[in-house]
Amino acid sequence: MSQPTLTHVLQPKWRTALTRMRQERESGGRGKLLVLATVGLIFWAAVFGVLFRVLGYFKGVEEIGALLAGKLLSLVLLSFVSVLLLSNVITALSSFFLAKDLDLLVSSPVDGLRLYLAKLGETLVHSSWMVALMAVPIFAAYGIVYQGGWLFGPFAMLAFLPLLVLPAVVGSTVTMILVNVFPARRTRDLLSIIALGAAAGVILIFRIVRPEQLARPEGFQNLLDFIAVLRTPTSPFLPSEWVTKSVMSYLSGPLDWLPVYLLWSTAAVFVTGGVWVYGHLYHTGFTKAQEGAERFVRGGFWNWSLGAALRPLGAARREFVLKDLRLFFRDTTQWSQLILLAALLVVYLFNIKALPLFRGEQVPFFLVSVVSFLNLGLAGFVLAAIAARFIFPAVSLEGRQMWLLRSSPLELRAMLWAKYWVGTVPLLVLALAITVLTNVLLKASPFMMAVGVGTILLLTLAISAMALAFGALYPQFETENAAQIPTSFGGLVFMMATIALLALVIVIESVPVYRYLSASFEQQPLTVTPLMVGSFALAAAVCITATIVPLKIGLRRMEEFEF
């Protein structure tokens, strides 16, 4: 009997994807596709526009312009490699050991090489598609600015493809080794913590290296030192540096084929090594994966720690709160995100600390006030991203158990109330910490401190309500991974709506803030006018409306769920 080909092994996945797309189109999914395409094109245009301006400026600088462009590309690709390594390690666990089709594939007469290549390709696609899309406007900007011609696109693809293959092979190999040491489901918990810690470490390393110093050549003792830093490879033994050398040699000349040869030969060697590791470790690890069991956390801690404090809320609301807390801390992939969140907060404050205000330079009062005001928009965007990760999936994570809640005498209003405040209270603490600490570091005035605290308080309440409501409007009860829920169509719509809310509030409050800055600049006492009071009242009304209306819509949608 002839062996199934690689095409036969991949065909079920391909047919499933086509069927899902067909069902989406028949159920009115064209509107979703149009929205996604529009948002993607806007994002591409924004990345391309910014990079086009930067590279155009670099090209106008003689002698060192090409070096600056190459250094920038090297840093971008190095960040891609870091993201791909973390993503592939986690994705490979699901593709190689926890996927539903593995029972059939492993027991079928499929050659090990074909099965490995099929799962490696699945891992590569799931973990690398976003990076690949991000690379399109980047290489397009380089090709247009440096006049690479029509052949630059295929050449860039030829150089960039091995950069996607190598992290996929390394990630799957690391996963197979870990599964042979730990049960697969325990390995998933361990990988979540390791990956998040590694991501935080990568972010901190980038901030310590401070690549932005390349834009400040006056910080070097002389021009030779600056050029020496530009010529020094960022990571000479990493494939990201080889891609940079091949691309820049094509654009600036003369063309050097050695980096391309190194990329493809290294990828071939790594794939060969991955096949060897697969043949020796996979079947033992797969057997252990069937023996692994989930580890559950007992809920006694929450009963004695919060049960008494929540007793005034009533039995239904108290139990809903305790249930959500137990489920959150039982899932390591959920609570381990707090590690990355803490690292991001440190990096956020570190960036504020790195402003010129803290290097002994004189920064005008006007600039400090403007930065502290615009910081509200950045802090709101960070809070929206966190709400999309933790609050938006809250309804979907109930899964098929939602029909039990619908058929029980418990009120859905109590469940919605519990989910809202379980997500809002921690988010509110984080929002106030970010706002107060950044304003203290910026030495903002009491007026700007009051505006920042009041605005971020109302925005947090509204963002949480919108996240919960959009999660109820676009539920995904069949999902097996909570991390995939925020990247759905509903998550995208929520982020766009939140950005619109942030822009509206900032525009409304810019009127009284501008009058305050004008009075301070002219050294006149600030007089409270009806326009200032009306602007703040309008901003508060917008936030309150964005809190109450979405919660009512979300409750109505939950009452209409059908199973």
JOZI-V94086 format. One record per helix or strand of 2 or more residues. SS is the DSSP state (hx for helix, st for strand). FROM is the first residue (numbers start at 1). TO is the last residue. If there is no record, write none. Layout:
SS|FROM|TO + SS|FROM|TO
This chain:
hx|6|26 + hx|30|59 + hx|65|98 + hx|102|107 + hx|112|145 + hx|151|181 + hx|184|209 + hx|211|215 + hx|217|219 + hx|223|231 + hx|239|252 + hx|258|291 + hx|300|306 + hx|311|313 + hx|315|330 + hx|332|335 + hx|337|353 + hx|356|358 + hx|365|390 + hx|396|407 + hx|412|442 + hx|446|473 + hx|482|484 + hx|489|521 + hx|530|559
